[in-house]
């Protein structure tokens, strides 16, 4: 699977006072090329459950998009869970302020 992420920034339009966004928002892209509706829905169900079981509790604010491969249907769920956990670990490491990584895109 391929995982894309983008840090979320404060939305300070029109002078509104908004709280610092926290947590990950996760979405999936499962196109027609990956199979019929039954296969695509099964992929999304497996991914949703893996995300639910491994969502980090840290305050890293980012949007994450997971783009699965067709092999997601054939591998064991434990492998899917491991891949999702590893992806979230990388996102957290890259975006956490303590890692020294820049989150402002510069």
Buried (B, 14 or more C-beta within 10 A) or exposed (E): BEBEBEBBEEEEEEEEEEEEBEBBEBEBEBEEEBBEEEBBEBBBEBBEBBBEEBBEEBEBBBBBBBBBEEEBBEEEEEEBBBBBBEBBEEBBEBBBEEEEEEBEEE
